[in-house]
Amino acid sequence: MAESTTRISTVQFLEALESELQALPVHTNAFFQAFQRGVTHEQLRRFIQQWYVFGIRFRKILIGLLYNLSDQDEAISLELIRVLYSEYGEGNREQVHSQQMLRLVDRLGVDRGGLAREQLYHEAQDYIATVGEIFLHGDVPSALGASFGIETTAGLTYRYLYSGLLTFPELSLEDIRFFETHLFEELHHGGWLRAAVSGYADLNGNREKIRANALLAMDKWRGLWEGMSRVVLNPARPHGS
């Protein structure tokens, strides 16, 4: 994306940034393509174990983002609360996203007790550590930039994952409700983050931080899926290799 100038409106800046982020090759990576074509039952089990634990860790750093920004403009906190409220099933315990995932965990015969001992591979840990640091300790433009990058592109991931799950005829739509939910809810999440970041995207200095941290989040996202490919598709190699 070309250098931002004050002649570019906030809306134009965010639209251009979103287009830049969505065009990154991470959103068409080898793991997504392999998963969409269809993986084995055991590969699916490995993926779900990692994705469940990752989701729990990500929710914690999302709470950290709200904590970091809660003493800023209340309008920003409101948009972030919308995202968290969505994650918690909009108050319906059965629709809490982690509960939706556990339905698939159970359907695949994954031991819930084993989930507590599941260790994320190092690229996923790096993603949580890096993004978590920005969320919890970054300044407002940096934290919102990272979140903007994540939330405005997440829906691209679920297109591949949902399609791949449909290759398992034994799984019901209820079993994979978590992934269907995210096909649509990520659109709302992206809209809420656009609203949150727009108030800080009017100055060049802020724009540079927003874009830099959105791209940093995407770089860590790339690493996460490269690691997922190794762990799920080529498990002979250790998680930390």
Salt bridges, closest charged atoms under 4 A:
GLU18 OE1 - ARG194 NE 2.79
GLU20 OE2 - ARG211 NH2 2.71
GLU42 OE1 - ARG45 NE 3.52
GLU42 OE2 - ARG46 NH1 3.83
GLU79 OE1 - ARG82 NE 3.19
GLU87 OE1 - HIS97 ND1 3.23
ASP106 OD2 - ARG112 NH2 2.62
GLU123 OE2 - HIS122 NE2 3.44
GLU123 OE2 - ARG230 NH1 2.68
ASP126 OD2 - LYS220 NZ 2.84
ASP139 OD2 - LYS209 NZ 2.73
GLU151 OE1 - HIS189 ND1 3.28
GLU174 OE2 - ARG103 NH1 2.58
GLU174 OE1 - ARG177 NH2 2.96
ASP175 OD2 - ARG107 NE 3.28
GLU180 OE1 - ARG177 NH1 2.22
GLU185 OE1 - HIS97 NE2 3.13
GLU186 OE2 - HIS182 NE2 3.97
GLU186 OE1 - HIS189 ND1 3.41
ASP219 OD1 - ARG222 NH2 2.81
GLU226 OE2 - ARG222 NH1 3.03
